[in-house]
Amino acid sequence: MCGIVGLFLKDKSLEPELGSLLTDMLVTMTDRGPDSAGIAIYGGDTDGSSKLTIQSDAASDAFDGLEETLGSQLGASVSIDVKDTHAVLELPTDQIEAARDALRDMPGDIRVMSVGDIIEIYKEVGLPKDVAERFEISNMSGSHGIGHTRMATESAVTTMGAHPFNTGSDQCLVHNGSLSNHNSLRRKLRREGVRIETENDSEVAAAYLTWKMQNGATLGGALEDSLDDLDGFFTFVVGTKDGFGVVRDPIACKPAVMAETEQYVAFGSEYRALVNLPGIEDARVWEPEPATVYFWSHDSAPTTPAEKAA
């Protein structure tokens, strides 16, 4: 079943509240998927460096001395900020791929949750309230973010199987639905050099969008193409460094509702996820149309409520 939330802030004064607003929205969706939960936060820019958010079930051992070990191997400056089972590494952008390869060979079964200039993804098995508290999501600030609470139907209940999925720099996706052609598409994308770490069909959808954008498509264009290339039923909410997109398949059997004010654009699997947002009583609220791409960017976000169709 799963529950999705998303929040794109147009009013910078709300950015210190992003984490708390998203957490409240996601916790409200708990009964749609109690198996695992995750949130992607788009925070401040790293000014010439990039972030790797990593996870280990043996975090205390895996992260102990990691910044010195990894920095020595890379010959570069590395900083680490540990948050429970996750840690955010900050390092030179041109060392990201080398760092990912080095982490594979280190003890502690370290997994990469996200990579990018501003994105951080935190996800674990458990209820949204518990996951959010473990990582102190409510204290985080940022410009936009998306969240997901999962009811597993097509793969095991694991940290790696939880959403959001990040397959390209600062790009992530959450999904409610099921794809029927994900196995063949996974093989094709891996041949194209796109990293896919799990058997989850939602990661294939994320990887597909990454591949399209690597080949010159905008996020809006990639979402438009997904309507032809992805078989099944789906609602996608996608984040990029400066944007936020939504698309539903032509049947649109999964529930979705959106709201827009001069301060924000919000998405929820149900309206009750939005009821505590500031000014929601004055928002324009609507159900996104089937087979229609909606996209907002900080470079072109409207100052008055308006639907954006790519």
Residue, then its C-alpha position, 0 to 999 in steps of 0.5 A: m500500500c505505502g504512503i508518500v509525502g513531499l514538501f517543496l518550499k517556496d518561502k525560505s523562512l520555512e526552511p528551518e521547519l522542513g524536517s519537522l513538517l515532513t516528519d509530521m506528514l510522514v508519521t500521519m501515513t504510518d498505517r499505510g506502511p509500517d514496515s520501513a520508512g525514509i526521508a530525503i532532505y535537501g539541505g544547504d550546499t556543500d560549496g564545492s564538495s559533495k556528500l555521501t550518506i552511508q549506513s551500517d548495521a554495525a555503525s559504531d565499528a564501521f564508522d570508527g576512524l573511517e574519515e582518517t582511513l578513507g581520507s588516507q586512501l583517497g589522498a583527500s580531506v574527508s569529514i564525517d557526521v555520524k547519525d545513529t546507523h547513518a553517517v554523512l561523509e563530505l569530500p571532494t566531488d571528484q573523489i565520490e566514485a573512488a570513495r564508493d569503491a573504497l567503501r565496498d571493501m571496508p568492514g561493517d558492510i557499509r551501504v550508500m544511501s545517497v550521493g549529491d551536493i545537498i541531499e541526505i537520505y535516512k531510512e531504516v526498518g521500523l515505524p516512521k516515528d521511530v525512524a525520524e526520532r533516531f535521526e532527529i529529522s525534525n531538527m533538520s532544515g532544507s528547501h525540499g524533501i520527500g518521505h515514504t513509509r512502506m508496506a513491502t509487497e515485492s521485496a524483503v523488509t530491509t534497509m536497502g529495500a526502503h525508500p527513497f532511492n537515490t541513483g543519481s547525484d541529488q536525485c531521488l524517488v519514492h513510489n507507490g505501486s508496482l512495475s511489471n517490466h522492472n527486471s528487463l529494464r534493470r538489466k538494460l540500465r546496468r549495461e548502461g552503467v547505472r548503479i542499481e543496488t537492490e531488486n526493488d522495482s522502485e529503484v529501477a524507476a529511479a535509475y530509469l529517470t537518472w539514465k534519461m537525465q544523463n542522456g539530456a532529458t529534463l526531469g519533466g521530460a524523463l517523467e513524461d517518457s516514463l509513462d510510455d516506458l514503464d509498465g504497471f501502476f505507479t505514483f512517483v514523487v521525485g526530487t532533484k537538486d532544485g526541483f520536485g516532480v510528481v507523476r501518476d500512471p494513466i490509470a492512477c489507481k493509487p491515491a494522491v492529493m496535492a496542495e499549493t500556496e504561496q509558501y509551498v507545494a505539498f504532496g500526500s497519499e491522503y489529505r490528512a497528511l497535509v492538514n497541519l501545514p501552515g496556511i493549508e486552509d487557504a491552499r489550492v487542493w487538487e488530485p493530480e491528473p492521470a498521465t500528467v507531469y507536475f514539476w516545480s523548480h526553485d528557478s521558476a517556482p510561481t509566486t502564486p498558486a499554479e499547477k505546473a505541467a511539463 
